[in-house]
Structure formats: structure tokens, C-alpha cells
Amino acid sequence: MTWLFRSNILVLTVVGLALTAAALVVWPLAVSSIPGQASPKPLQKGDQEIVWLNPATNAGTWERFVAAARRFHRDRPDLLLDDSNAFPSQTTTVPELAFASGPSKPRLWFRWYKLTGDVGTREWVYALARRDPPPLAIIGGGTSDRARDLARELNEIPGTSSTRPLLLITSATANHVYLEGQFQELITIYPERSFRFCFTNKQMAKAVADFIWSRDDLRPDGQPIYLVQWKDDPYSEDLSDQFHDILAPYLERFGSAQAGPPFLTWNIPYSVGTFNQPNQWEADVVERLMNAAGQHPKQKRPLLILPAIPQPARRFLRGLARTDPIQAGRFVIATGDGIDFNTIYRDRNLTWPIQDLPCDLVIFCHRNPVDPSAFREDQPGGDSAPPDANEKTTTGTQDLLLYRDIVETVVTAAAGRGGWLDRPDDIAQRFREALLPDGAKRFGVKGNQHAEAGEYVVVLKPIREGNRVRPKALLQVWNGSTQQNGPGRWALVRELSVDYLNKTSVAPPEGAP
């Protein structure tokens, strides 16, 4: 009997250990399939992955990225592109596309892992780092705060740095961001492994200032320069600071027709508000700014720096126009890329009605927004059919060309003999060695894109007849060359006549008269 009990105990012990081992194997797989958990897809042997980490609401951005990948493939027919699962019918399925050098060859995957309220940057970064193999790079940083958070999480991944993925920043432009109680360079938060494909706020401010001072019809005719910033927006704060630093020597160099303080600056604490109506803090600054402008009656072409995204910028300028329509129309408005080309052209009737915002406007684009291979001018009478993504549209091409550059740079750098490189360090070294068409290095020592990649400035000028603003405007796209300085640096790429009567970009609501 003693032997029998001992045998039963032994059997139960073995069964218990087996069940425990099975649980340890099965449980992580079960957890990874639970909704709300970060669950990276596995990779077959030889395959590598580039992660597109963006919010789940950014379907339009992913669509442009896929279009850019297809555009690159047209120029590289030697590669195979599998985009059959780029737009899956189920929203829970990971959208993806892959390049390969031939049939049955290892694939380089681009996969969109979606940021949600339940699964954020930290969850995805740690889940991707634990998978074998981890991704070669993560494409993200659509805004400066998201880029900051992504860089911070990547920098805190445990383990050796050589296996950490690279960070490829798309459109986060801030030079400095607030992190852990102090301002820090964005590109240095995840040092030596971050590469920025857009221009920085400093580069944008320099390009816009250089262009304005090269134009007699835009250059301010006296001091002060008016500067507004929104304190709850790191992009606005940083771009405002960059403009201030860049413009100071311009005032010394070119002089001023009138005496006065070089800058008048106002801080707006919050950018939250409605579509058109200035919030209470914006309305207060509008009143103070117009009072200050009234003290400089000889200033006929004042310069207002407005580092903002469309909604607060539109509210603020509408407030100026309502307060003093004549004085407001004299301002030249300078900003960066926060106001997009599509805001002032494709969607203009809703987002930038020129008669309500009657100011000369200068914005920045990271790539050519009117590339002839994908852009077309408005058709007379407006469009009645939805745009075809495979045809030329009135959508600006700046993001399309930016994403194509990212795809081309990544695929070229990752290509190895008969497959793909498997070490992020090797990809980073190829990035550092990448050259522009003129032979200059594409990236600086820290990982920022060199200005030699080309800058684009867009000017929107309302058409006036006396004091009246007509429902028309002139839009010009200029390209800057860093090979020379002075007025000859800027070349006109395209000029468009913009009509605000025949364009029907937004359908009226039901029941509207």
C-alpha cells in the first residue's frame, strides 16, 4: 500500500509539472491574442520588418504611404511588391505590404501597428522588442509630442543597443521638446539611432525668413515683428523660438524703415476652441495686438509670425479681420508646415476662405506639393466625382514624396545579397553614408536631414480691388536652392489662380438653402 501511494504521488507530480509547462507555453500566446494587447505578427526565417506606428484613426495617412510604396515600385520593377493585404476588410487585421527581390525570396515587410486608447506607444515598443527578431526600424513621429514619446520608450528598452530598432521620424519638426522637467533636443532623446526625414523648425524658419526678405512685396517695411505662440503646443513654442532667433539678425542686416522694438510677443495659454470663433485667450491677444499695431501707423506691411495648426490660426486671423478688416489685410503671415497645402488649396472653401482671412500667407512644405506626376489643378466648375487615388488629384503631393523617400531609403539600405540585412546597426551605417543627388550627405551627424535636400515655400496672396477682397487668390510654389544665397536662391515652380466661387470642395448639409 505504501508503494501504491508513492506511485500515485509521483504520477500526480508529473502531470502537474506537465500542465504547468503547457500553461507557460500557451499562456503568452493566449494573452497576445486578447483584444487590447500589443500582438506583433511573427516573421518567417529571413524576413525582416519595418513598423509603421501610427494612431488607428490615421487611415488616410496609411493610404498615402501605400501609394508612395507603389510609386517607388514603378521606379524599381526589379523588386516584387505584395500589397494584397494593404487594406484588409477587417479593422483588427494588421495592414501590411512587402518587397522582395524575387519569388520565394525573403520579404521586407512594412506593417501598420495601430495606436489606440488601450494599446499605446509603450505597449507596442516593448512587445516588438521582445519578439524574435525585433523590427529593423519604426516609422513614426507624426507630431513632435508623439516623436518624443516614441524616442523615450525606445531609449528605455532593456538589452543591448545593437538590437534596438531605428527611429525614422516622418513629420515631427521641433528642434527641442520638454522632457523630464527640461528642454531637450528631440533628435538626441534616442541618440545615434534616430533619423529625421522632414526639416526641423529651425530649417523651416530660416527658409521662410530668407524667402520673405528676398521679396519686395512681402518683406516688412518696419519694426516691430509681431509674434504669437500657443503655450500648450510644443510645436508652436519651438517654432516661435526658432523664428525669433532667425529673424533677429535679419533685422540688423536689412535695417528698418521705422524705429521701434524689434519684436512684440504674446503667449496664448490654450489652443482649445471652436472651428471659427477665437477662444477667450486668443480674443484677448487679438485685441492687444491690434492696439499695438495701431501705435505704428506708418507700418504698411507688418510681419506676423503665427506658428500654429489650421484651426487656431484660422480663429486668430478671423479675429483680426473682424476687429479691423483694413489693418488686418496689411499683415504678411509667416508660419511653418502646421498649415498644410491641402488646407489652403484643396479644402480652401471650408478651411481657408480667403475673404474671411484676407492676409498674404507664407507656409513651408517638406517636398514639392504640386509634383506634376500626381497633382492636377482644379477643373473649371469644380469636381462632381470623388477623386481616384490612382489618378492625378488636387491633393498636395508633399506627403506622397516624403513617404516615397522613406520607402526608397529604407529598402535601399536594407538590401543585402539575396536577402535583407538583419542588424539595425548596419542599416544605420548605410543611412549615414546615404548621399543626395548633388553628392552631399543626406543626414547630419545627429540624424537630421540636411537642408540640401531642397525646401519648398508656398505663398497665398488674396486678390484685391481697392479695399475689397475678391473671391480669388494667387498661389505660388517656390523651391529653394542652398547652392547660392540671396534673391536668386528661389525659383518659381508653379503658379495657380485660385477661385473660391466655382470650387465645390464641401457639400452643403441637408436642408441648407
C-alpha positions as CSV (number, residue, x, y, z in Angstrom):
1,M,0.0,0.0,0.0
2,T,2.9,2.4,0.8
3,W,4.3,1.7,-2.7
4,L,0.9,2.4,-4.3
5,F,0.5,5.8,-2.6
6,R,4.1,6.8,-3.6
7,S,3.3,5.9,-7.2
8,N,0.1,8.0,-7.2
9,I,2.0,10.9,-5.8
10,L,4.7,10.6,-8.5
11,V,2.1,10.4,-11.3
12,L,0.3,13.5,-9.9
13,T,3.5,15.3,-9.6
14,V,4.5,14.6,-13.2
15,V,1.0,15.5,-14.5
16,G,1.1,18.8,-12.5
17,L,4.5,19.7,-14.0
18,A,3.4,18.9,-17.5
19,L,0.3,21.1,-17.1
20,T,2.4,23.9,-15.6
21,A,4.8,23.7,-18.6
22,A,2.0,23.7,-21.1
23,A,0.5,26.7,-19.4
24,L,3.7,28.6,-19.6
25,V,3.9,27.9,-23.3
26,V,0.3,28.5,-24.1
27,W,-0.4,31.5,-21.8
28,P,1.7,34.1,-23.6
29,L,0.1,33.1,-26.9
30,A,-3.3,33.3,-25.4
31,V,-2.6,36.7,-23.9
32,S,-1.2,38.0,-27.1
33,S,-4.4,37.3,-28.9
34,I,-6.6,39.1,-26.4
35,P,-8.1,42.3,-27.8
36,G,-6.4,45.3,-26.4
37,Q,-3.0,43.6,-26.2
38,A,0.0,44.5,-28.4
39,S,0.4,41.5,-30.7
40,P,3.2,41.8,-33.3
41,K,2.9,39.4,-36.2
42,P,5.6,36.7,-36.5
43,L,8.2,36.7,-39.2
44,Q,9.3,33.8,-41.3
45,K,13.0,32.9,-41.5
46,G,14.9,35.5,-43.5
47,D,12.1,38.1,-43.5
48,Q,12.5,41.5,-41.8
49,E,10.1,44.1,-40.7
50,I,9.7,47.9,-40.7
51,V,6.9,49.1,-38.4
52,W,4.6,51.9,-39.3
53,L,3.4,53.0,-35.8
54,N,0.5,55.4,-36.1
55,P,-2.9,56.0,-34.5
56,A,-5.7,53.8,-35.6
57,T,-7.5,56.9,-36.9
58,N,-4.8,57.7,-39.4
59,A,-6.2,55.5,-42.2
60,G,-5.7,58.3,-44.7
61,T,-2.0,58.6,-43.8
62,W,-1.5,54.9,-44.3
63,E,-3.3,55.1,-47.7
64,R,-0.8,57.8,-48.8
65,F,2.1,55.6,-47.5
66,V,0.9,52.7,-49.6
67,A,0.5,55.0,-52.6
68,A,4.1,56.1,-52.1
69,A,5.3,52.5,-51.9
70,R,3.5,51.8,-55.2
71,R,5.1,54.8,-56.7
72,F,8.6,53.6,-55.7
73,H,7.8,50.2,-57.1
74,R,7.1,51.7,-60.5
75,D,10.6,53.0,-60.5
76,R,12.1,49.7,-59.3
77,P,10.4,47.0,-61.3
78,D,13.2,44.6,-60.4
79,L,11.5,44.3,-57.0
80,L,8.3,42.4,-56.3
81,L,5.6,44.3,-54.3
82,D,2.9,42.4,-52.5
83,D,0.3,44.9,-51.3
84,S,-2.7,42.4,-51.4
85,N,-3.2,42.9,-47.6
86,A,-2.6,46.7,-47.5
87,F,-6.3,47.4,-46.9
88,P,-7.8,44.4,-45.1
89,S,-11.5,44.2,-44.8
90,Q,-11.3,43.6,-41.0
91,T,-10.1,46.6,-39.0
92,T,-8.5,44.2,-36.4
93,T,-6.2,42.8,-39.2
94,V,-2.7,44.4,-39.4
95,P,-2.4,46.2,-42.8
96,E,0.9,45.3,-44.5
97,L,2.8,45.3,-47.7
98,A,6.1,43.6,-48.6
99,F,9.0,43.9,-51.0
100,A,11.1,41.0,-52.3
101,S,13.9,40.6,-54.8
102,G,12.2,37.7,-56.4
103,P,9.7,34.8,-56.0
104,S,10.2,32.8,-52.8
105,K,12.8,35.3,-51.7
106,P,12.8,36.8,-48.1
107,R,10.5,39.7,-47.8
108,L,10.8,43.1,-46.2
109,W,7.5,43.9,-44.5
110,F,6.0,47.3,-43.8
111,R,3.2,46.8,-41.2
112,W,0.9,49.3,-39.6
113,Y,0.6,48.6,-35.9
114,K,-2.2,50.8,-34.6
115,L,-2.0,53.1,-31.6
116,T,-5.3,53.1,-29.6
117,G,-6.5,54.1,-26.2
118,D,-5.8,50.6,-24.9
119,V,-2.5,49.9,-26.7
120,G,-0.2,52.9,-26.8
121,T,3.4,53.6,-27.7
122,R,4.9,51.9,-24.7
123,E,3.0,48.6,-25.2
124,W,3.9,48.3,-28.8
125,V,7.6,49.2,-28.3
126,Y,8.1,46.6,-25.6
127,A,6.1,43.9,-27.5
128,L,8.1,44.5,-30.6
129,A,11.4,44.4,-28.7
130,R,10.5,41.0,-27.2
131,R,9.7,39.4,-30.5
132,D,12.4,37.4,-32.2
133,P,13.5,39.1,-34.4
134,P,12.7,42.7,-33.4
135,P,11.9,45.1,-36.3
136,L,14.7,46.9,-38.1
137,A,13.1,50.3,-37.7
138,I,9.9,52.0,-36.5
139,I,8.5,54.8,-38.7
140,G,6.5,57.3,-36.6
141,G,6.6,60.7,-35.0
142,G,3.8,62.4,-37.0
143,T,3.8,65.1,-34.3
144,S,6.6,66.4,-32.0
145,D,5.0,65.0,-28.9
146,R,4.4,61.6,-30.4
147,A,8.0,61.5,-31.6
148,R,9.2,62.5,-28.2
149,D,7.2,59.7,-26.5
150,L,8.4,57.1,-29.1
151,A,12.0,58.1,-28.7
152,R,11.8,57.9,-24.9
153,E,10.3,54.4,-25.0
154,L,12.8,53.1,-27.5
155,N,15.7,54.5,-25.4
156,E,14.4,52.6,-22.3
157,I,14.2,49.2,-24.0
158,P,16.3,46.8,-21.9
159,G,19.1,44.8,-23.6
160,T,21.9,45.7,-25.9
161,S,21.6,48.8,-28.0
162,S,22.6,47.0,-31.2
163,T,19.3,45.1,-31.4
164,R,17.1,48.2,-30.8
165,P,15.2,49.3,-33.9
166,L,16.0,52.6,-35.6
167,L,13.5,55.5,-35.3
168,L,12.5,57.1,-38.6
169,I,10.8,60.4,-37.9
170,T,8.2,61.4,-40.5
171,S,6.9,64.9,-39.8
172,A,7.9,65.9,-36.3
173,T,9.8,69.2,-36.8
174,A,10.5,70.5,-33.3
175,N,14.2,71.1,-32.5
176,H,13.5,71.0,-28.8
177,V,10.8,69.3,-26.7
178,Y,10.0,69.4,-23.0
179,L,11.0,66.1,-21.3
180,E,11.5,65.3,-17.6
181,G,11.5,68.9,-16.5
182,Q,13.8,70.4,-19.1
183,F,14.0,71.1,-22.8
184,Q,16.0,68.6,-24.8
185,E,16.8,68.2,-28.5
186,L,14.3,65.8,-30.0
187,I,16.8,64.0,-32.2
188,T,19.1,63.3,-29.2
189,I,16.5,61.6,-27.0
190,Y,17.2,58.3,-28.8
191,P,20.8,59.1,-29.8
192,E,22.6,57.7,-32.9
193,R,19.5,55.7,-33.9
194,S,17.1,58.5,-34.9
195,F,16.8,59.8,-38.4
196,R,14.5,62.7,-39.4
197,F,13.2,62.8,-43.0
198,C,11.4,66.2,-42.6
199,F,13.1,69.5,-41.9
200,T,13.4,71.0,-38.5
201,N,11.6,74.1,-37.2
202,K,14.9,75.9,-37.4
203,Q,15.4,75.0,-41.0
204,M,11.8,75.9,-41.8
205,A,12.1,79.3,-40.0
206,K,15.3,80.1,-41.9
207,A,13.8,79.2,-45.3
208,V,10.6,81.2,-44.7
209,A,12.5,84.2,-43.4
210,D,15.0,84.1,-46.3
211,F,12.2,83.9,-48.8
212,I,10.3,86.8,-47.3
213,W,13.3,89.0,-47.1
214,S,14.1,88.3,-50.8
215,R,10.6,89.6,-51.9
216,D,9.8,93.3,-52.0
217,D,6.1,92.6,-51.7
218,L,6.5,90.5,-48.6
219,R,9.4,92.0,-46.7
220,P,8.2,94.0,-43.6
221,D,8.7,97.8,-44.0
222,G,9.3,98.4,-40.4
223,Q,9.5,97.2,-36.8
224,P,8.2,95.6,-34.8
225,I,7.7,92.0,-35.9
226,Y,4.6,90.5,-34.2
227,L,4.9,87.0,-32.8
228,V,2.2,84.8,-31.3
229,Q,2.6,81.3,-29.7
230,W,0.3,78.8,-28.1
231,K,1.9,77.5,-24.9
232,D,0.1,74.1,-24.8
233,D,1.5,73.2,-28.2
234,P,5.3,72.2,-28.2
235,Y,5.4,72.7,-32.0
236,S,4.1,76.3,-31.6
237,E,6.5,77.1,-28.8
238,D,9.6,75.7,-30.5
239,L,8.8,77.2,-34.0
240,S,8.1,80.6,-32.3
241,D,11.5,80.5,-30.6
242,Q,13.3,79.5,-33.9
243,F,11.6,82.3,-35.8
244,H,12.7,84.8,-33.1
245,D,16.3,83.7,-33.2
246,I,16.4,83.5,-37.0
247,L,14.8,86.9,-37.6
248,A,16.9,88.9,-35.1
249,P,20.0,89.1,-37.4
250,Y,17.7,89.8,-40.4
251,L,16.5,93.0,-38.7
252,E,20.1,94.0,-38.1
253,R,21.2,93.2,-41.6
254,F,18.4,94.7,-43.6
255,G,17.6,97.6,-41.2
256,S,14.2,99.0,-40.7
257,A,12.4,102.0,-42.2
258,Q,10.9,102.9,-38.8
259,A,12.2,102.9,-35.2
260,G,10.6,100.7,-32.7
261,P,11.1,97.5,-30.7
262,P,12.3,94.6,-32.8
263,F,9.6,92.1,-31.5
264,L,6.3,92.1,-29.8
265,T,5.4,88.7,-28.5
266,W,2.2,87.3,-27.0
267,N,1.6,83.9,-25.3
268,I,-1.7,82.2,-25.6
269,P,-2.1,79.5,-22.8
270,Y,-4.6,77.2,-24.6
271,S,-5.3,76.3,-28.2
272,V,-8.6,74.5,-27.5
273,G,-11.5,76.2,-29.2
274,T,-14.2,76.1,-31.9
275,F,-13.8,75.9,-35.6
276,N,-14.0,79.7,-36.3
277,Q,-14.6,81.7,-33.1
278,P,-11.4,82.7,-31.2
279,N,-11.3,81.4,-27.6
280,Q,-11.2,83.9,-24.8
281,W,-7.4,84.0,-24.6
282,E,-7.0,84.3,-28.4
283,A,-9.6,87.1,-28.4
284,D,-7.6,89.0,-25.7
285,V,-4.4,88.7,-27.7
286,V,-6.1,89.8,-30.9
287,E,-7.3,93.0,-29.1
288,R,-3.9,93.7,-27.7
289,L,-2.1,93.0,-30.9
290,M,-4.3,95.3,-32.9
291,N,-3.9,98.0,-30.3
292,A,-0.1,97.7,-30.6
293,A,-0.3,97.8,-34.4
294,G,-2.3,101.0,-34.2
295,Q,0.6,102.6,-32.5
296,H,2.7,102.1,-35.6
297,P,0.6,103.8,-38.3
298,K,3.5,104.1,-40.8
299,Q,3.9,100.4,-40.9
300,K,2.1,99.4,-44.1
301,R,3.4,95.8,-44.4
302,P,3.8,94.3,-40.9
303,L,5.0,90.7,-40.4
304,L,3.1,88.4,-38.1
305,I,4.7,85.1,-37.1
306,L,1.8,82.6,-36.5
307,P,3.2,79.1,-35.6
308,A,0.0,77.1,-35.4
309,I,-2.0,74.4,-37.0
310,P,-5.0,75.4,-39.1
311,Q,-7.8,75.7,-36.5
312,P,-6.2,78.1,-34.0
313,A,-4.5,80.0,-36.8
314,R,-7.9,80.4,-38.6
315,R,-9.6,81.5,-35.5
316,F,-6.9,84.1,-34.7
317,L,-6.8,85.6,-38.2
318,R,-10.6,85.7,-38.3
319,G,-10.5,87.7,-35.1
320,L,-8.0,90.1,-36.6
321,A,-10.2,90.6,-39.7
322,R,-13.3,91.2,-37.5
323,T,-11.5,93.7,-35.3
324,D,-10.0,95.8,-38.1
325,P,-10.5,94.5,-41.6
326,I,-8.3,97.2,-43.3
327,Q,-5.4,96.8,-40.9
328,A,-5.6,93.0,-40.8
329,G,-5.3,92.9,-44.6
330,R,-1.9,94.5,-44.4
331,F,-0.3,91.7,-42.4
332,V,2.1,89.2,-44.0
333,I,1.6,85.9,-42.1
334,A,4.6,83.6,-41.8
335,T,4.4,80.1,-40.4
336,G,5.9,76.6,-40.9
337,D,4.3,73.3,-42.0
338,G,1.4,73.4,-39.5
339,I,-0.9,74.9,-42.1
340,D,-0.9,72.3,-44.9
341,F,-1.0,72.8,-48.6
342,N,-4.4,71.0,-48.8
343,T,-5.8,73.4,-46.2
344,I,-5.2,76.4,-48.4
345,Y,-5.9,74.8,-51.8
346,R,-7.9,71.5,-52.0
347,D,-10.2,72.2,-49.0
348,R,-9.9,76.0,-49.1
349,N,-13.7,76.9,-49.2
350,L,-14.1,75.3,-45.8
351,T,-10.7,75.6,-44.1
352,W,-9.2,78.8,-45.5
353,P,-11.9,81.1,-47.1
354,I,-9.8,84.0,-48.4
355,Q,-12.4,86.7,-47.9
356,D,-12.5,85.9,-44.2
357,L,-8.7,85.6,-43.9
358,P,-7.5,88.3,-46.2
359,C,-3.8,88.2,-45.5
360,D,-0.7,87.2,-47.5
361,L,0.3,83.8,-46.2
362,V,3.7,82.1,-46.4
363,I,3.9,78.4,-45.5
364,F,6.5,75.7,-45.7
365,C,6.4,72.3,-47.4
366,H,8.9,69.4,-46.9
367,R,8.6,68.3,-50.5
368,N,7.1,69.6,-53.7
369,P,3.3,69.9,-53.2
370,V,2.5,70.2,-56.9
371,D,4.5,67.4,-58.4
372,P,3.2,67.0,-62.0
373,S,3.1,63.2,-61.9
374,A,0.4,63.2,-59.2
375,F,-1.1,66.7,-58.9
376,R,-3.5,68.5,-61.1
377,E,-5.1,71.9,-60.9
378,D,-8.8,72.4,-60.1
379,Q,-11.1,71.7,-63.1
380,P,-13.4,74.6,-64.2
381,G,-16.7,74.3,-62.3
382,G,-15.3,72.0,-59.6
383,D,-15.3,68.2,-59.2
384,S,-18.5,66.3,-59.1
385,A,-17.0,62.8,-58.8
386,P,-14.8,61.5,-55.9
387,P,-11.1,61.6,-56.6
388,D,-9.4,58.5,-57.9
389,A,-6.3,57.7,-55.8
390,N,-4.7,56.1,-58.9
391,E,-5.1,59.3,-61.0
392,K,-3.9,62.9,-60.6
393,T,-5.8,64.8,-57.9
394,T,-5.9,68.2,-56.3
395,T,-4.3,66.8,-53.2
396,G,-0.9,68.1,-52.5
397,T,2.0,65.7,-53.2
398,Q,4.3,66.8,-50.3
399,D,3.4,63.8,-48.1
400,L,3.5,61.4,-51.0
401,L,7.0,62.4,-51.9
402,L,8.1,62.3,-48.3
403,Y,6.9,58.8,-47.8
404,R,8.4,57.7,-51.1
405,D,11.7,59.0,-49.9
406,I,11.4,57.0,-46.7
407,V,10.5,53.8,-48.6
408,E,13.3,54.2,-51.1
409,T,15.9,55.0,-48.4
410,V,14.8,52.0,-46.2
411,V,14.6,49.4,-49.0
412,T,17.9,50.5,-50.5
413,A,19.7,50.5,-47.1
414,A,18.2,47.1,-46.1
415,A,19.0,45.3,-49.3
416,G,21.7,42.6,-48.9
417,R,23.0,39.8,-51.1
418,G,20.0,37.6,-51.8
419,G,18.0,39.0,-48.8
420,W,17.8,41.7,-46.2
421,L,20.2,42.9,-43.6
422,D,19.2,41.7,-40.1
423,R,21.0,44.3,-37.9
424,P,19.7,47.8,-37.3
425,D,23.3,49.0,-36.8
426,D,24.1,48.0,-40.4
427,I,21.0,49.9,-41.7
428,A,22.0,53.0,-39.6
429,Q,25.5,53.0,-41.1
430,R,24.1,52.9,-44.6
431,F,21.8,55.8,-43.7
432,R,24.8,57.8,-42.5
433,E,26.5,57.1,-45.8
434,A,23.5,58.0,-48.0
435,L,24.1,60.8,-50.4
436,L,21.9,63.3,-52.1
437,P,21.9,63.8,-55.9
438,D,24.5,66.6,-55.5
439,G,26.8,64.3,-53.5
440,A,26.1,65.8,-50.1
441,K,25.3,63.7,-47.1
442,R,21.6,63.2,-46.6
443,F,21.7,63.2,-42.8
444,G,23.8,65.2,-40.4
445,V,25.8,63.8,-37.5
446,K,22.8,63.8,-35.2
447,G,20.4,62.4,-37.8
448,N,18.6,65.5,-39.0
449,Q,18.1,65.8,-42.7
450,H,20.4,68.3,-44.4
451,A,18.8,71.4,-46.0
452,E,20.4,70.4,-49.3
453,A,17.5,68.0,-49.8
454,G,15.5,71.1,-51.0
455,E,12.9,73.3,-49.4
456,Y,9.6,74.5,-50.7
457,V,7.7,77.7,-49.8
458,V,4.1,78.3,-50.7
459,V,2.6,81.8,-50.9
460,L,-1.1,82.6,-51.0
461,K,-2.0,86.2,-51.9
462,P,-5.6,87.4,-51.9
463,I,-6.7,89.4,-55.0
464,R,-7.8,92.9,-54.1
465,E,-9.7,95.7,-55.9
466,G,-9.1,98.8,-53.8
467,N,-10.2,97.8,-50.2
468,R,-12.3,94.9,-51.5
469,V,-11.1,91.3,-51.3
470,R,-12.3,89.3,-54.3
471,P,-13.1,85.6,-54.0
472,K,-9.9,84.8,-55.8
473,A,-6.2,84.4,-54.9
474,L,-2.8,83.8,-56.4
475,L,-0.9,80.7,-55.1
476,Q,2.8,80.3,-55.9
477,V,5.1,77.4,-55.1
478,W,8.8,78.2,-54.8
479,N,11.8,76.0,-54.5
480,G,14.9,77.0,-52.6
481,S,18.5,76.0,-53.5
482,T,21.1,76.0,-50.9
483,Q,23.8,76.3,-53.5
484,Q,23.5,80.1,-53.6
485,N,22.4,82.9,-51.4
486,G,20.3,86.0,-52.0
487,P,17.2,86.6,-54.1
488,G,18.4,84.2,-56.9
489,R,18.2,81.3,-54.5
490,W,14.4,80.9,-55.0
491,A,12.9,79.6,-58.2
492,L,9.2,79.6,-59.1
493,V,7.9,76.1,-59.6
494,R,4.2,76.7,-60.3
495,E,1.6,79.5,-60.1
496,L,-2.1,78.8,-59.7
497,S,-5.1,81.0,-60.0
498,V,-7.4,80.1,-57.1
499,D,-11.1,80.5,-57.4
500,Y,-13.4,80.5,-54.4
501,L,-16.7,80.6,-56.3
502,N,-16.6,77.7,-58.8
503,K,-14.9,75.3,-56.4
504,T,-17.3,72.9,-54.6
505,S,-15.0,71.1,-52.2
506,V,-17.6,70.7,-49.4
507,A,-21.2,69.6,-50.0
508,P,-23.8,71.7,-48.1
509,P,-25.6,70.0,-45.3
510,E,-29.1,68.6,-45.9
511,G,-31.8,71.2,-45.7
512,A,-29.4,74.1,-46.3
513,P,-30.8,76.8,-48.6
